[in-house]
Amino acid sequence: MLSNPLIGLVKHPRPVRDPVPGPSIPVRDPAWSYGELRERAREILPGAVLHRREGFRSTLRWQKPI
């Protein structure tokens, strides 16, 4: 659509001159696989629930027993 480049020009009038190559934060491969992480979480925190998230992230949910 012709309006898309026009809207982009209005929102970002100057192009980026020197983009930073690569991520600006430290990145490394995970030490454990998802399965290993789930097993270790269940050993340490019985009843823990592990969810896969976007970007190879995981969320661990655990509630302390009463």
PDB file with SEQRES, HELIX, SHEET and CRYST1 records, atoms N, CA, C and O in Angstrom:
SEQRES   1 A   66  MET LEU SER ASN PRO LEU ILE GLY LEU VAL LYS HIS PRO          
SEQRES   2 A   66  ARG PRO VAL ARG ASP PRO VAL PRO GLY PRO SER ILE PRO          
SEQRES   3 A   66  VAL ARG ASP PRO ALA TRP SER TYR GLY GLU LEU ARG GLU          
SEQRES   4 A   66  ARG ALA ARG GLU ILE LEU PRO GLY ALA VAL LEU HIS ARG          
SEQRES   5 A   66  ARG GLU GLY PHE ARG SER THR LEU ARG TRP GLN LYS PRO          
SEQRES   6 A   66  ILE                                                          
HELIX    1 AA1 SER A    3  LYS A   11  1                                   9    
HELIX    2 AA2 TYR A   34  ILE A   44  1                                  11    
HELIX    3 AA3 GLU A   54  PHE A   56  5                                   3    
SHEET    1 AA1 2 VAL A  49  ARG A  52  0                                        
SHEET    2 AA1 2 SER A  58  ARG A  61 -1                                        
CRYST1    1.000    1.000    1.000  90.00  90.00  90.00 P 1           1          
ATOM      1  N   MET A   1       0.835  -1.160   0.000  1.00  0.00           N  
ATOM      2  CA  MET A   1       0.000   0.000   0.000  1.00  0.00           C  
ATOM      3  C   MET A   1       0.893   1.240   0.000  1.00  0.00           C  
ATOM      4  O   MET A   1       1.935   1.240   0.656  1.00  0.00           O  
ATOM      5  N   LEU A   2       0.529   2.246  -0.686  1.00  0.00           N  
ATOM      6  CA  LEU A   2       1.331   3.458  -0.835  1.00  0.00           C  
ATOM      7  C   LEU A   2       1.432   4.256   0.459  1.00  0.00           C  
ATOM      8  O   LEU A   2       2.427   4.948   0.674  1.00  0.00           O  
ATOM      9  N   SER A   3       0.424   4.175   1.324  1.00  0.00           N  
ATOM     10  CA  SER A   3       0.450   4.968   2.554  1.00  0.00           C  
ATOM     11  C   SER A   3       1.463   4.442   3.572  1.00  0.00           C  
ATOM     12  O   SER A   3       1.934   5.214   4.407  1.00  0.00           O  
ATOM     13  N   ASN A   4       1.812   3.154   3.532  1.00  0.00           N  
ATOM     14  CA  ASN A   4       2.754   2.591   4.499  1.00  0.00           C  
ATOM     15  C   ASN A   4       4.120   3.278   4.480  1.00  0.00           C  
ATOM     16  O   ASN A   4       4.610   3.647   5.548  1.00  0.00           O  
ATOM     17  N   PRO A   5       4.762   3.471   3.318  1.00  0.00           N  
ATOM     18  CA  PRO A   5       6.047   4.184   3.334  1.00  0.00           C  
ATOM     19  C   PRO A   5       5.900   5.628   3.809  1.00  0.00           C  
ATOM     20  O   PRO A   5       6.805   6.158   4.452  1.00  0.00           O  
ATOM     21  N   LEU A   6       4.790   6.259   3.506  1.00  0.00           N  
ATOM     22  CA  LEU A   6       4.554   7.638   3.942  1.00  0.00           C  
ATOM     23  C   LEU A   6       4.420   7.708   5.460  1.00  0.00           C  
ATOM     24  O   LEU A   6       4.985   8.599   6.092  1.00  0.00           O  
ATOM     25  N   ILE A   7       3.685   6.785   6.038  1.00  0.00           N  
ATOM     26  CA  ILE A   7       3.537   6.738   7.496  1.00  0.00           C  
ATOM     27  C   ILE A   7       4.894   6.465   8.140  1.00  0.00           C  
ATOM     28  O   ILE A   7       5.222   7.071   9.160  1.00  0.00           O  
ATOM     29  N   GLY A   8       5.686   5.563   7.562  1.00  0.00           N  
ATOM     30  CA  GLY A   8       7.023   5.276   8.095  1.00  0.00           C  
ATOM     31  C   GLY A   8       7.911   6.496   8.049  1.00  0.00           C  
ATOM     32  O   GLY A   8       8.682   6.730   8.980  1.00  0.00           O  
ATOM     33  N   LEU A   9       7.823   7.280   6.988  1.00  0.00           N  
ATOM     34  CA  LEU A   9       8.624   8.490   6.864  1.00  0.00           C  
ATOM     35  C   LEU A   9       8.208   9.533   7.895  1.00  0.00           C  
ATOM     36  O   LEU A   9       9.058  10.243   8.433  1.00  0.00           O  
ATOM     37  N   VAL A  10       6.929   9.632   8.173  1.00  0.00           N  
ATOM     38  CA  VAL A  10       6.440  10.589   9.171  1.00  0.00           C  
ATOM     39  C   VAL A  10       6.878  10.171  10.572  1.00  0.00           C  
ATOM     40  O   VAL A  10       7.300  11.016  11.362  1.00  0.00           O  
ATOM     41  N   LYS A  11       6.786   8.889  10.890  1.00  0.00           N  
ATOM     42  CA  LYS A  11       7.153   8.406  12.223  1.00  0.00           C  
ATOM     43  C   LYS A  11       8.662   8.386  12.432  1.00  0.00           C  
ATOM     44  O   LYS A  11       9.130   8.625  13.545  1.00  0.00           O  
ATOM     45  N   HIS A  12       9.425   8.107  11.390  1.00  0.00           N  
ATOM     46  CA  HIS A  12      10.888   7.983  11.482  1.00  0.00           C  
ATOM     47  C   HIS A  12      11.512   8.797  10.351  1.00  0.00           C  
ATOM     48  O   HIS A  12      11.904   8.238   9.327  1.00  0.00           O  
ATOM     49  N   PRO A  13      11.606  10.122  10.534  1.00  0.00           N  
ATOM     50  CA  PRO A  13      12.074  10.971   9.429  1.00  0.00           C  
ATOM     51  C   PRO A  13      13.539  10.775   9.054  1.00  0.00           C  
ATOM     52  O   PRO A  13      13.913  11.000   7.903  1.00  0.00           O  
ATOM     53  N   ARG A  14      14.371  10.361  10.003  1.00  0.00           N  
ATOM     54  CA  ARG A  14      15.795  10.163   9.692  1.00  0.00           C  
ATOM     55  C   ARG A  14      16.140   8.683   9.758  1.00  0.00           C  
ATOM     56  O   ARG A  14      15.793   8.021  10.736  1.00  0.00           O  
ATOM     57  N   PRO A  15      16.808   8.148   8.753  1.00  0.00           N  
ATOM     58  CA  PRO A  15      17.192   6.727   8.811  1.00  0.00           C  
ATOM     59  C   PRO A  15      18.308   6.512   9.829  1.00  0.00           C  
ATOM     60  O   PRO A  15      19.066   7.429  10.145  1.00  0.00           O  
ATOM     61  N   VAL A  16      18.391   5.303  10.329  1.00  0.00           N  
ATOM     62  CA  VAL A  16      19.454   4.936  11.264  1.00  0.00           C  
ATOM     63  C   VAL A  16      20.754   4.848  10.485  1.00  0.00           C  
ATOM     64  O   VAL A  16      20.834   4.133   9.486  1.00  0.00           O  
ATOM     65  N   ARG A  17      21.772   5.570  10.935  1.00  0.00           N  
ATOM     66  CA  ARG A  17      23.048   5.612  10.203  1.00  0.00           C  
ATOM     67  C   ARG A  17      23.973   4.448  10.563  1.00  0.00           C  
ATOM     68  O   ARG A  17      24.500   3.776   9.676  1.00  0.00           O  
ATOM     69  N   ASP A  18      24.170   4.212  11.851  1.00  0.00           N  
ATOM     70  CA  ASP A  18      25.093   3.169  12.307  1.00  0.00           C  
ATOM     71  C   ASP A  18      24.371   2.194  13.235  1.00  0.00           C  
ATOM     72  O   ASP A  18      24.436   2.350  14.455  1.00  0.00           O  
ATOM     73  N   PRO A  19      23.692   1.201  12.688  1.00  0.00           N  
ATOM     74  CA  PRO A  19      23.030   0.244  13.572  1.00  0.00           C  
ATOM     75  C   PRO A  19      24.068  -0.582  14.334  1.00  0.00           C  
ATOM     76  O   PRO A  19      25.133  -0.907  13.808  1.00  0.00           O  
ATOM     77  N   VAL A  20      23.739  -0.909  15.566  1.00  0.00           N  
ATOM     78  CA  VAL A  20      24.628  -1.710  16.401  1.00  0.00           C  
ATOM     79  C   VAL A  20      24.524  -3.165  15.955  1.00  0.00           C  
ATOM     80  O   VAL A  20      23.425  -3.721  15.944  1.00  0.00           O  
ATOM     81  N   PRO A  21      25.642  -3.797  15.585  1.00  0.00           N  
ATOM     82  CA  PRO A  21      25.570  -5.201  15.162  1.00  0.00           C  
ATOM     83  C   PRO A  21      25.360  -6.126  16.359  1.00  0.00           C  
ATOM     84  O   PRO A  21      26.043  -6.001  17.376  1.00  0.00           O  
ATOM     85  N   GLY A  22      24.428  -7.038  16.233  1.00  0.00           N  
ATOM     86  CA  GLY A  22      24.187  -8.036  17.267  1.00  0.00           C  
ATOM     87  C   GLY A  22      23.462  -7.480  18.475  1.00  0.00           C  
ATOM     88  O   GLY A  22      23.206  -6.279  18.552  1.00  0.00           O  
ATOM     89  N   PRO A  23      23.130  -8.349  19.421  1.00  0.00           N  
ATOM     90  CA  PRO A  23      22.417  -7.913  20.614  1.00  0.00           C  
ATOM     91  C   PRO A  23      23.328  -7.097  21.535  1.00  0.00           C  
ATOM     92  O   PRO A  23      24.541  -7.300  21.570  1.00  0.00           O  
ATOM     93  N   SER A  24      22.725  -6.181  22.270  1.00  0.00           N  
ATOM     94  CA  SER A  24      23.502  -5.344  23.188  1.00  0.00           C  
ATOM     95  C   SER A  24      23.615  -5.967  24.570  1.00  0.00           C  
ATOM     96  O   SER A  24      24.216  -5.377  25.468  1.00  0.00           O  
ATOM     97  N   ILE A  25      23.042  -7.158  24.752  1.00  0.00           N  
ATOM     98  CA  ILE A  25      23.129  -7.853  26.030  1.00  0.00           C  
ATOM     99  C   ILE A  25      23.892  -9.159  25.826  1.00  0.00           C  
ATOM    100  O   ILE A  25      23.935  -9.676  24.709  1.00  0.00           O  
ATOM    101  N   PRO A  26      24.493  -9.702  26.886  1.00  0.00           N  
ATOM    102  CA  PRO A  26      25.202 -10.978  26.732  1.00  0.00           C  
ATOM    103  C   PRO A  26      24.226 -12.110  26.387  1.00  0.00           C  
ATOM    104  O   PRO A  26      23.149 -12.205  26.975  1.00  0.00           O  
ATOM    105  N   VAL A  27      24.602 -12.947  25.449  1.00  0.00           N  
ATOM    106  CA  VAL A  27      23.758 -14.062  25.025  1.00  0.00           C  
ATOM    107  C   VAL A  27      24.618 -15.320  24.999  1.00  0.00           C  
ATOM    108  O   VAL A  27      25.751 -15.299  24.518  1.00  0.00           O  
ATOM    109  N   ARG A  28      24.071 -16.409  25.518  1.00  0.00           N  
ATOM    110  CA  ARG A  28      24.780 -17.686  25.457  1.00  0.00           C  
ATOM    111  C   ARG A  28      23.768 -18.816  25.359  1.00  0.00           C  
ATOM    112  O   ARG A  28      22.585 -18.625  25.640  1.00  0.00           O  
ATOM    113  N   ASP A  29      24.227 -19.974  24.966  1.00  0.00           N  
ATOM    114  CA  ASP A  29      23.357 -21.134  24.863  1.00  0.00           C  
ATOM    115  C   ASP A  29      22.989 -21.609  26.271  1.00  0.00           C  
ATOM    116  O   ASP A  29      23.786 -21.450  27.195  1.00  0.00           O  
ATOM    117  N   PRO A  30      21.799 -22.188  26.451  1.00  0.00           N  
ATOM    118  CA  PRO A  30      21.390 -22.650  27.779  1.00  0.00           C  
ATOM    119  C   PRO A  30      22.244 -23.830  28.243  1.00  0.00           C  
ATOM    120  O   PRO A  30      22.686 -24.650  27.437  1.00  0.00           O  
ATOM    121  N   ALA A  31      22.467 -23.899  29.549  1.00  0.00           N  
ATOM    122  CA  ALA A  31      23.241 -24.997  30.125  1.00  0.00           C  
ATOM    123  C   ALA A  31      22.411 -26.279  30.188  1.00  0.00           C  
ATOM    124  O   ALA A  31      22.961 -27.374  30.076  1.00  0.00           O  
ATOM    125  N   TRP A  32      21.073 -26.154  30.369  1.00  0.00           N  
ATOM    126  CA  TRP A  32      20.190 -27.309  30.480  1.00  0.00           C  
ATOM    127  C   TRP A  32      19.147 -27.275  29.377  1.00  0.00           C  
ATOM    128  O   TRP A  32      18.746 -26.204  28.923  1.00  0.00           O  
ATOM    129  N   SER A  33      18.716 -28.441  28.953  1.00  0.00           N  
ATOM    130  CA  SER A  33      17.602 -28.521  28.004  1.00  0.00           C  
ATOM    131  C   SER A  33      16.302 -28.269  28.780  1.00  0.00           C  
ATOM    132  O   SER A  33      16.303 -28.224  30.010  1.00  0.00           O  
ATOM    133  N   TYR A  34      15.209 -28.107  28.052  1.00  0.00           N  
ATOM    134  CA  TYR A  34      13.912 -27.883  28.703  1.00  0.00           C  
ATOM    135  C   TYR A  34      13.540 -29.063  29.599  1.00  0.00           C  
ATOM    136  O   TYR A  34      13.018 -28.874  30.698  1.00  0.00           O  
ATOM    137  N   GLY A  35      13.807 -30.272  29.130  1.00  0.00           N  
ATOM    138  CA  GLY A  35      13.511 -31.469  29.925  1.00  0.00           C  
ATOM    139  C   GLY A  35      14.328 -31.529  31.202  1.00  0.00           C  
ATOM    140  O   GLY A  35      13.798 -31.863  32.262  1.00  0.00           O  
ATOM    141  N   GLU A  36      15.618 -31.207  31.115  1.00  0.00           N  
ATOM    142  CA  GLU A  36      16.468 -31.191  32.315  1.00  0.00           C  
ATOM    143  C   GLU A  36      16.003 -30.124  33.304  1.00  0.00           C  
ATOM    144  O   GLU A  36      15.992 -30.356  34.513  1.00  0.00           O  
ATOM    145  N   LEU A  37      15.628 -28.979  32.801  1.00  0.00           N  
ATOM    146  CA  LEU A  37      15.139 -27.904  33.654  1.00  0.00           C  
ATOM    147  C   LEU A  37      13.872 -28.341  34.381  1.00  0.00           C  
ATOM    148  O   LEU A  37      13.723 -28.100  35.579  1.00  0.00           O  
ATOM    149  N   ARG A  38      12.963 -28.981  33.658  1.00  0.00           N  
ATOM    150  CA  ARG A  38      11.716 -29.461  34.265  1.00  0.00           C  
ATOM    151  C   ARG A  38      12.014 -30.503  35.354  1.00  0.00           C  
ATOM    152  O   ARG A  38      11.426 -30.446  36.434  1.00  0.00           O  
ATOM    153  N   GLU A  39      12.923 -31.454  35.079  1.00  0.00           N  
ATOM    154  CA  GLU A  39      13.267 -32.482  36.066  1.00  0.00           C  
ATOM    155  C   GLU A  39      13.885 -31.866  37.316  1.00  0.00           C  
ATOM    156  O   GLU A  39      13.502 -32.218  38.432  1.00  0.00           O  
ATOM    157  N   ARG A  40      14.822 -30.965  37.145  1.00  0.00           N  
ATOM    158  CA  ARG A  40      15.483 -30.336  38.302  1.00  0.00           C  
ATOM    159  C   ARG A  40      14.506 -29.487  39.106  1.00  0.00           C  
ATOM    160  O   ARG A  40      14.572 -29.457  40.335  1.00  0.00           O  
ATOM    161  N   ALA A  41      13.606 -28.804  38.422  1.00  0.00           N  
ATOM    162  CA  ALA A  41      12.613 -27.987  39.134  1.00  0.00           C  
ATOM    163  C   ALA A  41      11.710 -28.880  39.975  1.00  0.00           C  
ATOM    164  O   ALA A  41      11.394 -28.538  41.115  1.00  0.00           O  
ATOM    165  N   ARG A  42      11.297 -30.005  39.435  1.00  0.00           N  
ATOM    166  CA  ARG A  42      10.417 -30.907  40.180  1.00  0.00           C  
ATOM    167  C   ARG A  42      11.134 -31.566  41.355  1.00  0.00           C  
ATOM    168  O   ARG A  42      10.504 -31.866  42.369  1.00  0.00           O  
ATOM    169  N   GLU A  43      12.447 -31.796  41.234  1.00  0.00           N  
ATOM    170  CA  GLU A  43      13.214 -32.350  42.352  1.00  0.00           C  
ATOM    171  C   GLU A  43      13.300 -31.345  43.502  1.00  0.00           C  
ATOM    172  O   GLU A  43      13.123 -31.700  44.667  1.00  0.00           O  
ATOM    173  N   ILE A  44      13.570 -30.106  43.161  1.00  0.00           N  
ATOM    174  CA  ILE A  44      13.787 -29.068  44.178  1.00  0.00           C  
ATOM    175  C   ILE A  44      12.471 -28.483  44.678  1.00  0.00           C  
ATOM    176  O   ILE A  44      12.316 -28.227  45.872  1.00  0.00           O  
ATOM    177  N   LEU A  45      11.517 -28.271  43.762  1.00  0.00           N  
ATOM    178  CA  LEU A  45      10.232 -27.652  44.094  1.00  0.00           C  
ATOM    179  C   LEU A  45       9.094 -28.572  43.668  1.00  0.00           C  
ATOM    180  O   LEU A  45       8.571 -28.428  42.563  1.00  0.00           O  
ATOM    181  N   PRO A  46       8.696 -29.526  44.534  1.00  0.00           N  
ATOM    182  CA  PRO A  46       7.606 -30.432  44.161  1.00  0.00           C  
ATOM    183  C   PRO A  46       6.337 -29.649  43.818  1.00  0.00           C  
ATOM    184  O   PRO A  46       5.953 -28.726  44.536  1.00  0.00           O  
ATOM    185  N   GLY A  47       5.705 -30.021  42.734  1.00  0.00           N  
ATOM    186  CA  GLY A  47       4.495 -29.350  42.290  1.00  0.00           C  
ATOM    187  C   GLY A  47       4.754 -28.167  41.372  1.00  0.00           C  
ATOM    188  O   GLY A  47       3.813 -27.489  40.958  1.00  0.00           O  
ATOM    189  N   ALA A  48       6.015 -27.909  41.047  1.00  0.00           N  
ATOM    190  CA  ALA A  48       6.344 -26.793  40.157  1.00  0.00           C  
ATOM    191  C   ALA A  48       5.816 -27.065  38.755  1.00  0.00           C  
ATOM    192  O   ALA A  48       5.823 -28.203  38.286  1.00  0.00           O  
ATOM    193  N   VAL A  49       5.359 -26.007  38.095  1.00  0.00           N  
ATOM    194  CA  VAL A  49       4.848 -26.108  36.730  1.00  0.00           C  
ATOM    195  C   VAL A  49       5.714 -25.225  35.852  1.00  0.00           C  
ATOM    196  O   VAL A  49       5.917 -24.048  36.150  1.00  0.00           O  
ATOM    197  N   LEU A  50       6.220 -25.792  34.777  1.00  0.00           N  
ATOM    198  CA  LEU A  50       7.087 -25.062  33.863  1.00  0.00           C  
ATOM    199  C   LEU A  50       6.341 -24.819  32.554  1.00  0.00           C  
ATOM    200  O   LEU A  50       5.749 -25.740  31.990  1.00  0.00           O  
ATOM    201  N   HIS A  51       6.372 -23.568  32.070  1.00  0.00           N  
ATOM    202  CA  HIS A  51       5.696 -23.208  30.820  1.00  0.00           C  
ATOM    203  C   HIS A  51       6.725 -22.692  29.824  1.00  0.00           C  
ATOM    204  O   HIS A  51       7.640 -21.952  30.187  1.00  0.00           O  
ATOM    205  N   ARG A  52       6.564 -23.091  28.560  1.00  0.00           N  
ATOM    206  CA  ARG A  52       7.398 -22.538  27.495  1.00  0.00           C  
ATOM    207  C   ARG A  52       6.820 -21.210  27.065  1.00  0.00           C  
ATOM    208  O   ARG A  52       5.604 -21.066  26.943  1.00  0.00           O  
ATOM    209  N   ARG A  53       7.690 -20.234  26.834  1.00  0.00           N  
ATOM    210  CA  ARG A  53       7.267 -18.904  26.417  1.00  0.00           C  
ATOM    211  C   ARG A  53       7.943 -18.527  25.113  1.00  0.00           C  
ATOM    212  O   ARG A  53       8.717 -19.308  24.558  1.00  0.00           O  
ATOM    213  N   GLU A  54       7.651 -17.329  24.622  1.00  0.00           N  
ATOM    214  CA  GLU A  54       8.254 -16.827  23.387  1.00  0.00           C  
ATOM    215  C   GLU A  54       9.752 -16.649  23.539  1.00  0.00           C  
ATOM    216  O   GLU A  54      10.248 -16.411  24.641  1.00  0.00           O  
ATOM    217  N   GLY A  55      10.456 -16.762  22.457  1.00  0.00           N  
ATOM    218  CA  GLY A  55      11.892 -16.480  22.462  1.00  0.00           C  
ATOM    219  C   GLY A  55      12.715 -17.457  23.276  1.00  0.00           C  
ATOM    220  O   GLY A  55      13.728 -17.073  23.860  1.00  0.00           O  
ATOM    221  N   PHE A  56      12.301 -18.707  23.325  1.00  0.00           N  
ATOM    222  CA  PHE A  56      13.021 -19.756  24.052  1.00  0.00           C  
ATOM    223  C   PHE A  56      13.099 -19.468  25.545  1.00  0.00           C  
ATOM    224  O   PHE A  56      14.049 -19.885  26.208  1.00  0.00           O  
ATOM    225  N   ARG A  57      12.114 -18.763  26.074  1.00  0.00           N  
ATOM    226  CA  ARG A  57      12.065 -18.479  27.502  1.00  0.00           C  
ATOM    227  C   ARG A  57      11.130 -19.460  28.171  1.00  0.00           C  
ATOM    228  O   ARG A  57      10.273 -20.069  27.531  1.00  0.00           O  
ATOM    229  N   SER A  58      11.314 -19.603  29.487  1.00  0.00           N  
ATOM    230  CA  SER A  58      10.462 -20.477  30.285  1.00  0.00           C  
ATOM    231  C   SER A  58      10.030 -19.737  31.535  1.00  0.00           C  
ATOM    232  O   SER A  58      10.738 -18.863  32.036  1.00  0.00           O  
ATOM    233  N   THR A  59       8.851 -20.100  32.033  1.00  0.00           N  
ATOM    234  CA  THR A  59       8.348 -19.550  33.287  1.00  0.00           C  
ATOM    235  C   THR A  59       8.093 -20.702  34.225  1.00  0.00           C  
ATOM    236  O   THR A  59       7.450 -21.683  33.853  1.00  0.00           O  
ATOM    237  N   LEU A  60       8.599 -20.589  35.455  1.00  0.00           N  
ATOM    238  CA  LEU A  60       8.386 -21.606  36.460  1.00  0.00           C  
ATOM    239  C   LEU A  60       7.388 -21.056  37.475  1.00  0.00           C  
ATOM    240  O   LEU A  60       7.570 -19.959  38.003  1.00  0.00           O  
ATOM    241  N   ARG A  61       6.331 -21.828  37.745  1.00  0.00           N  
ATOM    242  CA  ARG A  61       5.328 -21.414  38.725  1.00  0.00           C  
ATOM    243  C   ARG A  61       5.310 -22.440  39.844  1.00  0.00           C  
ATOM    244  O   ARG A  61       5.198 -23.641  39.598  1.00  0.00           O  
ATOM    245  N   TRP A  62       5.423 -21.953  41.089  1.00  0.00           N  
ATOM    246  CA  TRP A  62       5.423 -22.832  42.252  1.00  0.00           C  
ATOM    247  C   TRP A  62       4.778 -22.107  43.405  1.00  0.00           C  
ATOM    248  O   TRP A  62       5.005 -20.913  43.595  1.00  0.00           O  
ATOM    249  N   GLN A  63       3.974 -22.814  44.178  1.00  0.00           N  
ATOM    250  CA  GLN A  63       3.354 -22.237  45.368  1.00  0.00           C  
ATOM    251  C   GLN A  63       3.786 -23.048  46.569  1.00  0.00           C  
ATOM    252  O   GLN A  63       3.695 -24.275  46.582  1.00  0.00           O  
ATOM    253  N   LYS A  64       4.259 -22.337  47.576  1.00  0.00           N  
ATOM    254  CA  LYS A  64       4.718 -23.000  48.799  1.00  0.00           C  
ATOM    255  C   LYS A  64       3.543 -23.714  49.472  1.00  0.00           C  
ATOM    256  O   LYS A  64       2.482 -23.116  49.655  1.00  0.00           O  
ATOM    257  N   PRO A  65       3.720 -24.995  49.845  1.00  0.00           N  
ATOM    258  CA  PRO A  65       2.640 -25.712  50.524  1.00  0.00           C  
ATOM    259  C   PRO A  65       2.357 -25.084  51.898  1.00  0.00           C  
ATOM    260  O   PRO A  65       3.253 -24.578  52.572  1.00  0.00           O  
ATOM    261  N   ILE A  66       1.098 -25.138  52.274  1.00  0.00           N  
ATOM    262  CA  ILE A  66       0.708 -24.544  53.567  1.00  0.00           C  
ATOM    263  C   ILE A  66       1.018 -25.491  54.699  1.00  0.00           C  
ATOM    264  O   ILE A  66       0.763 -25.171  55.860  1.00  0.00           O  
TER     265      ILE A  66                                                      
END                                                                             
